[in-house]
């Protein structure tokens, strides 16, 4: 099994060797390393010793470039977010809802949810298809309107009864009340108080 030594131990062994306090054999026995390893560490230490006294201008230049790039990117993000909010506000004011709905495309780069958010639209409105009113419902509405015009005192119970008995329709009172929304609920008779 191969042993791995930390860099602090390697530096300590090489410095002790360079001070000539102990021989290589004594260092090998004390630290449990082989002689060829100690020679290799010493050679590496001496090769890189000259670089310790040089200024690290390349690292400082890279750091400056990085800081400048980060600052530029933050400025661009701020500018783009300001432009985006301005565009969303003005687009919502200048375009009708139908025109903005027509702008939403099938997702290539932007999802439908993102496109709807940018256009100030509710995403579910993109998928909603209104159901047209049937001819039967229109005919029933006209019949209810005629009954209410002729007899404005009829309530939803009475109108339903006329529709069921006279016209042979099968509807409930709530359906009649839904089709006749302008009818105000009648106040209870005075003897019920």
N, C-alpha and C positions, 0 to 999 in steps of 0.2 A: 504494500500500500504506500502510496506517495504522500509525503508530508508537505503541508503548506505552511510557510512561515510568514508572519506579518512583517510589514515593511519596517516597523520600529525595531523589531528584533534583528533584522538584517542590518540596519544602520548601526545598531549598538555593536554587533559583531565586527563590522568593517571598521568602525572608529577605534575599537579596542585593538584590532590588528594594526591599524596605522599608527597608533601610539606606541606600538611595540612593547606593551606591558606583558603580553602573553604570547606564546608561540601558537602556530596554527594548530598543532596537535592538542594543546591544552584547550583552545577555543572549541575545537571539534568535540572533545570529551565533555566540556562544560555545557554546551548548548545542544548537543546531540545532532550535529550536522556533519557532513562529509567535507573533506579537504577541498575537493574540486568545486563544491558549492561555494565555499568561502572565497576561493580564488575568482570564481565567476562574479560574485557579489562585489568584490573589491574592484574588478575590472569595470563593471557597470558604474560603480560609484565614481571612479576616477574619470570615466568618459563624460559623465553628466555633471561633473563638478563645475566646469567652466560656465555652464548655462545658469548656474545659481546666481551669478553676479550680473547677468545681463538684464536689462529692463524688458519687461513683457509688454512691448508696445503693440504687438499684434493683437493680444487679448484685449487691451484697452480700446484699440480701434474697432474691434468686433463689437465690444460692448456699446460704444458710442453709436455705431451703425444700427445696432439692435434697438437701442433706446429711441433713436430718431425715427426708425420704422414704426415702432409701437405708437409713438406720438402722432405720426402721420395717419396711421390706421384709426386711432381713436378720433381724430378730427374728421376723418371721412365718415366714420359711423355716425357721429353727431350730425354732420351735414346731411347725410342720407336719411336719418330718422326725422329731421326737421322737414326735408323735402317730402317725405312720405306722408307726414301728418298734414302738411299743406295740400298735397294732392288729394288725399282722402276727403278733406273738408270741402274743397272746391269741386271735386267730382260729384259729391253727393248733392251739392247745391245746383250744379249746372246741368246734370243729366236726370232724366226721369227714372223712376224705378224700373220701368220696362226696358229702357235703353241700357241701364246698368245690368239687368238680368241677361240681356242679349250679349253682353261683353264676356260673360263667363264661358270658358271653353272647356273641352275635355282635358283632363289633367295630362300635361306633358312635363313641365318643370314644376308648376305650382299646383297644389291640390285644390279641389273645389272649395274646401273650407277656407284656405288662404286667400283665394281669389275673391270669395264672398266677403271676407273680412276687409280686404283692401278696397272693395267697392261699397262698403257700408251696407251690406245686405245680410239678411238672415239666411243661413245656409239651407234651411228646410224649404224656404220659398223657391229655391232652385228646382226642387223636385216636385213641388205641389202642382197638380193639374186640377183646376176646378171642375166639378161635375155639373154638367148643364141641367137645367130644370126640365123635367119631362113635360110633355104636352098634357098628360093627365093631371099633373099637379097645377099647371096653369089654368086648366078648365075648372078644377075644384076651387082655386083661388077666386076666379071670376064668379062662380056660383055663391061662394061665401060672401063676397062683396055685394052681390045683388041682394042676398038675403038680409045682410046687415043694413043696406041702404033702404030696403023696404020696411024693415022692422028693426030700428036702431036699439030697441029695448031688449032684443034677444041676447042672451049670454052665450057662452061657448057650449053650455049643456044643450040649450034649445036649438042652436044652429046644428049641432051634431045630430040631434034627434031628427030634425027635418032632413038632413042629408042622408041619414040611414033609412028612415021610413019612406020619405017621398022619392028620393033619387036612387035608393038601393045601393048606396056606397058603404063600404066597411072601413070606417075611420074611427079613431077614438077622440075624446075631447081634447087631449093635449095636442094632437096633430092639428085640430081645428084652431086651437089657441096659437100654435106656432105659425100657422098660415095667416092668422088675423092679428098681427101684433099691435095694431093701432087701437084695438078695443081696450078700453080702460076697465080695470076690475071694478065691479059695482060695490058700493058701500053696503054693509049689512043693513037690513031693515031696522027701524028704530025700536021695534019691540024686542029685538035680540039683545039689547044692552042691558 
